[in-house]
């Protein structure tokens, strides 16, 4: 009787640890997917401003105000504005709209649709796959919009060297901003 009770307690502890590990991994992947989407939302808004609102010689302060206003819009509104302005290829527009649907699922329905994932290995793997695809899709779209932005900048006289220097400076600012 005592031995059976010990095995039951050990099994319960093992199950709880497994559940906690799965939940930890779910939350890590949810967070990463949201992080990637937020970066894409920001970049898409900046892309819209650069190509449709920025004026030559307007200055950094005026440009930053336009970007702040654009970033206040929802992701869906930004996608619509980009599409209406003709600033997206059909493939990027489709990708953004697909990602918007996944983003909305992630924010509004993923928990309800995935309640068994912390307790069930099959459900967890299914959720992990979807979360990973969301993050990968956001990154792929970030790269595509980045390439379009770089092409636009070069077309308007920005040199490759300037783009690299500015990118490095900005990355350094991001990396070390909280360290000071």
Biotite code that builds the C-alpha atoms (Angstrom):
import biotite.structure as struc

atoms = struc.array([
    struc.Atom([0.000, 0.000, 0.000], chain_id="A", res_id=1, res_name="UNK", atom_name="CA", element="C"),
    struc.Atom([2.761, 2.448, 0.984], chain_id="A", res_id=2, res_name="UNK", atom_name="CA", element="C"),
    struc.Atom([4.786, 1.604, -2.153], chain_id="A", res_id=3, res_name="UNK", atom_name="CA", element="C"),
    struc.Atom([1.746, 2.152, -4.380], chain_id="A", res_id=4, res_name="UNK", atom_name="CA", element="C"),
    struc.Atom([1.134, 5.546, -2.736], chain_id="A", res_id=5, res_name="UNK", atom_name="CA", element="C"),
    struc.Atom([4.759, 6.549, -3.322], chain_id="A", res_id=6, res_name="UNK", atom_name="CA", element="C"),
    struc.Atom([4.538, 5.605, -7.002], chain_id="A", res_id=7, res_name="UNK", atom_name="CA", element="C"),
    struc.Atom([1.304, 7.574, -7.334], chain_id="A", res_id=8, res_name="UNK", atom_name="CA", element="C"),
    struc.Atom([2.914, 10.633, -5.729], chain_id="A", res_id=9, res_name="UNK", atom_name="CA", element="C"),
    struc.Atom([6.006, 10.304, -7.937], chain_id="A", res_id=10, res_name="UNK", atom_name="CA", element="C"),
    struc.Atom([3.848, 9.952, -11.053], chain_id="A", res_id=11, res_name="UNK", atom_name="CA", element="C"),
    struc.Atom([1.848, 13.032, -10.080], chain_id="A", res_id=12, res_name="UNK", atom_name="CA", element="C"),
    struc.Atom([5.019, 15.051, -9.523], chain_id="A", res_id=13, res_name="UNK", atom_name="CA", element="C"),
    struc.Atom([6.464, 13.874, -12.832], chain_id="A", res_id=14, res_name="UNK", atom_name="CA", element="C"),
    struc.Atom([3.252, 14.800, -14.657], chain_id="A", res_id=15, res_name="UNK", atom_name="CA", element="C"),
    struc.Atom([3.225, 18.256, -13.079], chain_id="A", res_id=16, res_name="UNK", atom_name="CA", element="C"),
    struc.Atom([6.852, 18.844, -14.032], chain_id="A", res_id=17, res_name="UNK", atom_name="CA", element="C"),
    struc.Atom([6.149, 17.714, -17.596], chain_id="A", res_id=18, res_name="UNK", atom_name="CA", element="C"),
    struc.Atom([3.129, 20.022, -17.747], chain_id="A", res_id=19, res_name="UNK", atom_name="CA", element="C"),
    struc.Atom([5.176, 22.924, -16.369], chain_id="A", res_id=20, res_name="UNK", atom_name="CA", element="C"),
    struc.Atom([7.915, 22.283, -18.941], chain_id="A", res_id=21, res_name="UNK", atom_name="CA", element="C"),
    struc.Atom([5.388, 22.213, -21.784], chain_id="A", res_id=22, res_name="UNK", atom_name="CA", element="C"),
    struc.Atom([3.719, 25.392, -20.550], chain_id="A", res_id=23, res_name="UNK", atom_name="CA", element="C"),
    struc.Atom([7.092, 27.108, -20.269], chain_id="A", res_id=24, res_name="UNK", atom_name="CA", element="C"),
    struc.Atom([7.891, 26.164, -23.866], chain_id="A", res_id=25, res_name="UNK", atom_name="CA", element="C"),
    struc.Atom([4.456, 27.297, -25.060], chain_id="A", res_id=26, res_name="UNK", atom_name="CA", element="C"),
    struc.Atom([4.887, 30.679, -23.411], chain_id="A", res_id=27, res_name="UNK", atom_name="CA", element="C"),
    struc.Atom([8.408, 31.057, -24.806], chain_id="A", res_id=28, res_name="UNK", atom_name="CA", element="C"),
    struc.Atom([7.195, 30.390, -28.340], chain_id="A", res_id=29, res_name="UNK", atom_name="CA", element="C"),
    struc.Atom([4.108, 32.598, -27.955], chain_id="A", res_id=30, res_name="UNK", atom_name="CA", element="C"),
    struc.Atom([6.331, 35.419, -26.755], chain_id="A", res_id=31, res_name="UNK", atom_name="CA", element="C"),
    struc.Atom([8.787, 34.991, -29.612], chain_id="A", res_id=32, res_name="UNK", atom_name="CA", element="C"),
    struc.Atom([6.011, 34.888, -32.221], chain_id="A", res_id=33, res_name="UNK", atom_name="CA", element="C"),
    struc.Atom([4.460, 38.058, -30.779], chain_id="A", res_id=34, res_name="UNK", atom_name="CA", element="C"),
    struc.Atom([7.883, 39.740, -30.701], chain_id="A", res_id=35, res_name="UNK", atom_name="CA", element="C"),
    struc.Atom([8.414, 38.954, -34.390], chain_id="A", res_id=36, res_name="UNK", atom_name="CA", element="C"),
    struc.Atom([4.933, 40.187, -35.306], chain_id="A", res_id=37, res_name="UNK", atom_name="CA", element="C"),
    struc.Atom([5.423, 43.432, -33.384], chain_id="A", res_id=38, res_name="UNK", atom_name="CA", element="C"),
    struc.Atom([8.675, 44.052, -35.229], chain_id="A", res_id=39, res_name="UNK", atom_name="CA", element="C"),
    struc.Atom([6.919, 43.437, -38.551], chain_id="A", res_id=40, res_name="UNK", atom_name="CA", element="C"),
    struc.Atom([4.075, 45.790, -37.590], chain_id="A", res_id=41, res_name="UNK", atom_name="CA", element="C"),
    struc.Atom([6.616, 48.515, -36.848], chain_id="A", res_id=42, res_name="UNK", atom_name="CA", element="C"),
    struc.Atom([8.615, 47.945, -40.034], chain_id="A", res_id=43, res_name="UNK", atom_name="CA", element="C"),
    struc.Atom([5.457, 47.865, -42.179], chain_id="A", res_id=44, res_name="UNK", atom_name="CA", element="C"),
    struc.Atom([4.365, 51.217, -40.724], chain_id="A", res_id=45, res_name="UNK", atom_name="CA", element="C"),
    struc.Atom([7.819, 52.710, -41.382], chain_id="A", res_id=46, res_name="UNK", atom_name="CA", element="C"),
    struc.Atom([7.771, 51.335, -44.920], chain_id="A", res_id=47, res_name="UNK", atom_name="CA", element="C"),
    struc.Atom([4.395, 52.979, -45.523], chain_id="A", res_id=48, res_name="UNK", atom_name="CA", element="C"),
    struc.Atom([5.671, 56.347, -44.281], chain_id="A", res_id=49, res_name="UNK", atom_name="CA", element="C"),
    struc.Atom([8.886, 56.148, -46.268], chain_id="A", res_id=50, res_name="UNK", atom_name="CA", element="C"),
    struc.Atom([7.205, 55.350, -49.558], chain_id="A", res_id=51, res_name="UNK", atom_name="CA", element="C"),
    struc.Atom([3.952, 57.265, -49.318], chain_id="A", res_id=52, res_name="UNK", atom_name="CA", element="C"),
    struc.Atom([4.318, 60.158, -46.882], chain_id="A", res_id=53, res_name="UNK", atom_name="CA", element="C"),
    struc.Atom([7.947, 61.182, -46.541], chain_id="A", res_id=54, res_name="UNK", atom_name="CA", element="C"),
    struc.Atom([9.046, 64.236, -48.479], chain_id="A", res_id=55, res_name="UNK", atom_name="CA", element="C"),
    struc.Atom([12.579, 65.049, -49.550], chain_id="A", res_id=56, res_name="UNK", atom_name="CA", element="C"),
    struc.Atom([14.160, 67.459, -47.076], chain_id="A", res_id=57, res_name="UNK", atom_name="CA", element="C"),
    struc.Atom([11.438, 67.103, -44.440], chain_id="A", res_id=58, res_name="UNK", atom_name="CA", element="C"),
    struc.Atom([13.935, 66.218, -41.721], chain_id="A", res_id=59, res_name="UNK", atom_name="CA", element="C"),
    struc.Atom([14.218, 63.520, -39.088], chain_id="A", res_id=60, res_name="UNK", atom_name="CA", element="C"),
    struc.Atom([11.835, 65.082, -36.567], chain_id="A", res_id=61, res_name="UNK", atom_name="CA", element="C"),
    struc.Atom([8.975, 65.403, -39.045], chain_id="A", res_id=62, res_name="UNK", atom_name="CA", element="C"),
    struc.Atom([9.653, 61.873, -40.312], chain_id="A", res_id=63, res_name="UNK", atom_name="CA", element="C"),
    struc.Atom([9.608, 60.461, -36.796], chain_id="A", res_id=64, res_name="UNK", atom_name="CA", element="C"),
    struc.Atom([6.252, 62.137, -36.136], chain_id="A", res_id=65, res_name="UNK", atom_name="CA", element="C"),
    struc.Atom([4.798, 60.473, -39.246], chain_id="A", res_id=66, res_name="UNK", atom_name="CA", element="C"),
    struc.Atom([6.216, 57.109, -38.166], chain_id="A", res_id=67, res_name="UNK", atom_name="CA", element="C"),
    struc.Atom([4.771, 57.463, -34.649], chain_id="A", res_id=68, res_name="UNK", atom_name="CA", element="C"),
    struc.Atom([1.352, 58.232, -36.115], chain_id="A", res_id=69, res_name="UNK", atom_name="CA", element="C"),
    struc.Atom([1.573, 55.301, -38.535], chain_id="A", res_id=70, res_name="UNK", atom_name="CA", element="C"),
    struc.Atom([2.617, 52.941, -35.734], chain_id="A", res_id=71, res_name="UNK", atom_name="CA", element="C"),
    struc.Atom([-0.518, 53.842, -33.777], chain_id="A", res_id=72, res_name="UNK", atom_name="CA", element="C"),
    struc.Atom([-2.625, 52.172, -36.472], chain_id="A", res_id=73, res_name="UNK", atom_name="CA", element="C"),
    struc.Atom([-3.597, 48.540, -36.180], chain_id="A", res_id=74, res_name="UNK", atom_name="CA", element="C"),
    struc.Atom([-1.690, 45.964, -38.183], chain_id="A", res_id=75, res_name="UNK", atom_name="CA", element="C"),
    struc.Atom([-4.751, 45.404, -40.373], chain_id="A", res_id=76, res_name="UNK", atom_name="CA", element="C"),
    struc.Atom([-5.079, 49.138, -41.057], chain_id="A", res_id=77, res_name="UNK", atom_name="CA", element="C"),
    struc.Atom([-1.402, 49.345, -41.985], chain_id="A", res_id=78, res_name="UNK", atom_name="CA", element="C"),
    struc.Atom([-1.763, 46.427, -44.401], chain_id="A", res_id=79, res_name="UNK", atom_name="CA", element="C"),
    struc.Atom([-4.839, 48.057, -45.993], chain_id="A", res_id=80, res_name="UNK", atom_name="CA", element="C"),
    struc.Atom([-3.011, 51.390, -46.356], chain_id="A", res_id=81, res_name="UNK", atom_name="CA", element="C"),
    struc.Atom([-0.009, 49.678, -47.952], chain_id="A", res_id=82, res_name="UNK", atom_name="CA", element="C"),
    struc.Atom([-2.224, 47.735, -50.349], chain_id="A", res_id=83, res_name="UNK", atom_name="CA", element="C"),
    struc.Atom([-4.323, 50.775, -51.295], chain_id="A", res_id=84, res_name="UNK", atom_name="CA", element="C"),
    struc.Atom([-1.131, 52.718, -51.995], chain_id="A", res_id=85, res_name="UNK", atom_name="CA", element="C"),
    struc.Atom([0.098, 49.977, -54.320], chain_id="A", res_id=86, res_name="UNK", atom_name="CA", element="C"),
    struc.Atom([3.222, 49.444, -52.224], chain_id="A", res_id=87, res_name="UNK", atom_name="CA", element="C"),
    struc.Atom([2.983, 45.669, -51.937], chain_id="A", res_id=88, res_name="UNK", atom_name="CA", element="C"),
    struc.Atom([3.561, 42.851, -54.340], chain_id="A", res_id=89, res_name="UNK", atom_name="CA", element="C"),
    struc.Atom([0.631, 40.414, -54.460], chain_id="A", res_id=90, res_name="UNK", atom_name="CA", element="C"),
    struc.Atom([2.776, 37.831, -52.648], chain_id="A", res_id=91, res_name="UNK", atom_name="CA", element="C"),
    struc.Atom([3.707, 40.143, -49.789], chain_id="A", res_id=92, res_name="UNK", atom_name="CA", element="C"),
    struc.Atom([0.130, 41.387, -49.480], chain_id="A", res_id=93, res_name="UNK", atom_name="CA", element="C"),
    struc.Atom([-1.145, 37.790, -49.286], chain_id="A", res_id=94, res_name="UNK", atom_name="CA", element="C"),
    struc.Atom([1.564, 36.942, -46.750], chain_id="A", res_id=95, res_name="UNK", atom_name="CA", element="C"),
    struc.Atom([0.706, 39.938, -44.582], chain_id="A", res_id=96, res_name="UNK", atom_name="CA", element="C"),
    struc.Atom([-3.002, 39.132, -44.655], chain_id="A", res_id=97, res_name="UNK", atom_name="CA", element="C"),
    struc.Atom([-2.315, 35.486, -43.810], chain_id="A", res_id=98, res_name="UNK", atom_name="CA", element="C"),
    struc.Atom([-0.081, 36.568, -40.946], chain_id="A", res_id=99, res_name="UNK", atom_name="CA", element="C"),
    struc.Atom([-2.721, 39.047, -39.746], chain_id="A", res_id=100, res_name="UNK", atom_name="CA", element="C"),
    struc.Atom([-5.199, 36.157, -39.458], chain_id="A", res_id=101, res_name="UNK", atom_name="CA", element="C"),
    struc.Atom([-2.623, 34.105, -37.532], chain_id="A", res_id=102, res_name="UNK", atom_name="CA", element="C"),
    struc.Atom([-1.781, 37.102, -35.323], chain_id="A", res_id=103, res_name="UNK", atom_name="CA", element="C"),
    struc.Atom([-5.473, 37.551, -34.510], chain_id="A", res_id=104, res_name="UNK", atom_name="CA", element="C"),
    struc.Atom([-5.791, 33.853, -33.701], chain_id="A", res_id=105, res_name="UNK", atom_name="CA", element="C"),
    struc.Atom([-2.688, 34.041, -31.504], chain_id="A", res_id=106, res_name="UNK", atom_name="CA", element="C"),
    struc.Atom([-3.868, 37.087, -29.574], chain_id="A", res_id=107, res_name="UNK", atom_name="CA", element="C"),
    struc.Atom([-7.558, 36.268, -29.302], chain_id="A", res_id=108, res_name="UNK", atom_name="CA", element="C"),
    struc.Atom([-8.089, 32.502, -29.607], chain_id="A", res_id=109, res_name="UNK", atom_name="CA", element="C"),
    struc.Atom([-4.890, 30.515, -29.161], chain_id="A", res_id=110, res_name="UNK", atom_name="CA", element="C"),
    struc.Atom([-5.394, 29.835, -25.470], chain_id="A", res_id=111, res_name="UNK", atom_name="CA", element="C"),
    struc.Atom([-8.963, 28.685, -25.875], chain_id="A", res_id=112, res_name="UNK", atom_name="CA", element="C"),
    struc.Atom([-8.070, 26.579, -28.936], chain_id="A", res_id=113, res_name="UNK", atom_name="CA", element="C"),
    struc.Atom([-5.021, 25.024, -27.265], chain_id="A", res_id=114, res_name="UNK", atom_name="CA", element="C"),
    struc.Atom([-6.122, 24.311, -23.714], chain_id="A", res_id=115, res_name="UNK", atom_name="CA", element="C"),
    struc.Atom([-4.891, 20.723, -23.835], chain_id="A", res_id=116, res_name="UNK", atom_name="CA", element="C"),
    struc.Atom([-1.387, 21.625, -25.058], chain_id="A", res_id=117, res_name="UNK", atom_name="CA", element="C"),
    struc.Atom([0.234, 21.881, -21.588], chain_id="A", res_id=118, res_name="UNK", atom_name="CA", element="C"),
    struc.Atom([-1.120, 18.427, -20.711], chain_id="A", res_id=119, res_name="UNK", atom_name="CA", element="C"),
    struc.Atom([-0.835, 16.566, -23.996], chain_id="A", res_id=120, res_name="UNK", atom_name="CA", element="C"),
    struc.Atom([2.346, 16.022, -25.990], chain_id="A", res_id=121, res_name="UNK", atom_name="CA", element="C"),
    struc.Atom([0.570, 15.711, -29.355], chain_id="A", res_id=122, res_name="UNK", atom_name="CA", element="C"),
    struc.Atom([-1.418, 18.909, -28.808], chain_id="A", res_id=123, res_name="UNK", atom_name="CA", element="C"),
    struc.Atom([1.729, 20.689, -27.642], chain_id="A", res_id=124, res_name="UNK", atom_name="CA", element="C"),
    struc.Atom([3.675, 19.665, -30.755], chain_id="A", res_id=125, res_name="UNK", atom_name="CA", element="C"),
    struc.Atom([0.810, 20.841, -32.961], chain_id="A", res_id=126, res_name="UNK", atom_name="CA", element="C"),
    struc.Atom([0.775, 24.218, -31.177], chain_id="A", res_id=127, res_name="UNK", atom_name="CA", element="C"),
    struc.Atom([4.582, 24.499, -31.327], chain_id="A", res_id=128, res_name="UNK", atom_name="CA", element="C"),
    struc.Atom([4.454, 23.961, -35.080], chain_id="A", res_id=129, res_name="UNK", atom_name="CA", element="C"),
    struc.Atom([1.868, 26.687, -35.559], chain_id="A", res_id=130, res_name="UNK", atom_name="CA", element="C"),
    struc.Atom([3.717, 29.150, -33.331], chain_id="A", res_id=131, res_name="UNK", atom_name="CA", element="C"),
    struc.Atom([6.998, 28.451, -35.103], chain_id="A", res_id=132, res_name="UNK", atom_name="CA", element="C"),
    struc.Atom([5.361, 28.954, -38.505], chain_id="A", res_id=133, res_name="UNK", atom_name="CA", element="C"),
    struc.Atom([3.941, 32.300, -37.352], chain_id="A", res_id=134, res_name="UNK", atom_name="CA", element="C"),
    struc.Atom([7.359, 33.497, -36.184], chain_id="A", res_id=135, res_name="UNK", atom_name="CA", element="C"),
    struc.Atom([9.038, 32.254, -39.382], chain_id="A", res_id=136, res_name="UNK", atom_name="CA", element="C"),
    struc.Atom([6.394, 33.900, -41.557], chain_id="A", res_id=137, res_name="UNK", atom_name="CA", element="C"),
    struc.Atom([6.869, 37.218, -39.747], chain_id="A", res_id=138, res_name="UNK", atom_name="CA", element="C"),
    struc.Atom([10.637, 37.015, -40.202], chain_id="A", res_id=139, res_name="UNK", atom_name="CA", element="C"),
    struc.Atom([10.314, 36.192, -43.908], chain_id="A", res_id=140, res_name="UNK", atom_name="CA", element="C"),
    struc.Atom([8.015, 39.189, -44.422], chain_id="A", res_id=141, res_name="UNK", atom_name="CA", element="C"),
    struc.Atom([10.393, 41.405, -42.447], chain_id="A", res_id=142, res_name="UNK", atom_name="CA", element="C"),
    struc.Atom([13.171, 40.413, -44.823], chain_id="A", res_id=143, res_name="UNK", atom_name="CA", element="C"),
    struc.Atom([11.036, 41.049, -47.908], chain_id="A", res_id=144, res_name="UNK", atom_name="CA", element="C"),
    struc.Atom([9.948, 44.498, -46.729], chain_id="A", res_id=145, res_name="UNK", atom_name="CA", element="C"),
    struc.Atom([13.542, 45.230, -45.732], chain_id="A", res_id=146, res_name="UNK", atom_name="CA", element="C"),
    struc.Atom([14.693, 44.384, -49.250], chain_id="A", res_id=147, res_name="UNK", atom_name="CA", element="C"),
    struc.Atom([11.990, 46.595, -50.772], chain_id="A", res_id=148, res_name="UNK", atom_name="CA", element="C"),
    struc.Atom([13.004, 49.425, -48.453], chain_id="A", res_id=149, res_name="UNK", atom_name="CA", element="C"),
    struc.Atom([16.664, 49.037, -49.355], chain_id="A", res_id=150, res_name="UNK", atom_name="CA", element="C"),
    struc.Atom([15.847, 49.044, -53.081], chain_id="A", res_id=151, res_name="UNK", atom_name="CA", element="C"),
    struc.Atom([13.764, 52.194, -52.631], chain_id="A", res_id=152, res_name="UNK", atom_name="CA", element="C"),
    struc.Atom([16.560, 53.909, -50.691], chain_id="A", res_id=153, res_name="UNK", atom_name="CA", element="C"),
    struc.Atom([19.177, 52.998, -53.295], chain_id="A", res_id=154, res_name="UNK", atom_name="CA", element="C"),
    struc.Atom([16.903, 54.142, -56.113], chain_id="A", res_id=155, res_name="UNK", atom_name="CA", element="C"),
    struc.Atom([16.743, 57.526, -54.400], chain_id="A", res_id=156, res_name="UNK", atom_name="CA", element="C"),
    struc.Atom([20.492, 57.912, -53.998], chain_id="A", res_id=157, res_name="UNK", atom_name="CA", element="C"),
    struc.Atom([21.303, 56.202, -50.707], chain_id="A", res_id=158, res_name="UNK", atom_name="CA", element="C"),
    struc.Atom([24.574, 54.309, -50.937], chain_id="A", res_id=159, res_name="UNK", atom_name="CA", element="C"),
    struc.Atom([25.159, 50.736, -49.810], chain_id="A", res_id=160, res_name="UNK", atom_name="CA", element="C"),
    struc.Atom([27.862, 52.026, -47.460], chain_id="A", res_id=161, res_name="UNK", atom_name="CA", element="C"),
    struc.Atom([25.482, 54.466, -45.780], chain_id="A", res_id=162, res_name="UNK", atom_name="CA", element="C"),
    struc.Atom([22.836, 51.761, -45.346], chain_id="A", res_id=163, res_name="UNK", atom_name="CA", element="C"),
    struc.Atom([25.380, 49.441, -43.702], chain_id="A", res_id=164, res_name="UNK", atom_name="CA", element="C"),
    struc.Atom([26.762, 52.170, -41.411], chain_id="A", res_id=165, res_name="UNK", atom_name="CA", element="C"),
    struc.Atom([23.303, 53.312, -40.345], chain_id="A", res_id=166, res_name="UNK", atom_name="CA", element="C"),
    struc.Atom([22.154, 49.736, -39.773], chain_id="A", res_id=167, res_name="UNK", atom_name="CA", element="C"),
    struc.Atom([25.208, 48.980, -37.640], chain_id="A", res_id=168, res_name="UNK", atom_name="CA", element="C"),
    struc.Atom([24.766, 52.150, -35.575], chain_id="A", res_id=169, res_name="UNK", atom_name="CA", element="C"),
    struc.Atom([21.080, 51.406, -35.011], chain_id="A", res_id=170, res_name="UNK", atom_name="CA", element="C"),
    struc.Atom([21.749, 47.783, -34.022], chain_id="A", res_id=171, res_name="UNK", atom_name="CA", element="C"),
    struc.Atom([24.440, 48.933, -31.599], chain_id="A", res_id=172, res_name="UNK", atom_name="CA", element="C"),
    struc.Atom([22.022, 51.434, -30.065], chain_id="A", res_id=173, res_name="UNK", atom_name="CA", element="C"),
    struc.Atom([19.436, 48.676, -29.607], chain_id="A", res_id=174, res_name="UNK", atom_name="CA", element="C"),
    struc.Atom([21.920, 46.213, -28.162], chain_id="A", res_id=175, res_name="UNK", atom_name="CA", element="C"),
    struc.Atom([23.463, 48.580, -25.655], chain_id="A", res_id=176, res_name="UNK", atom_name="CA", element="C"),
    struc.Atom([20.638, 51.009, -24.882], chain_id="A", res_id=177, res_name="UNK", atom_name="CA", element="C"),
    struc.Atom([19.664, 49.337, -21.600], chain_id="A", res_id=178, res_name="UNK", atom_name="CA", element="C"),
    struc.Atom([23.262, 48.715, -20.528], chain_id="A", res_id=179, res_name="UNK", atom_name="CA", element="C"),
    struc.Atom([24.011, 52.359, -19.736], chain_id="A", res_id=180, res_name="UNK", atom_name="CA", element="C"),
])
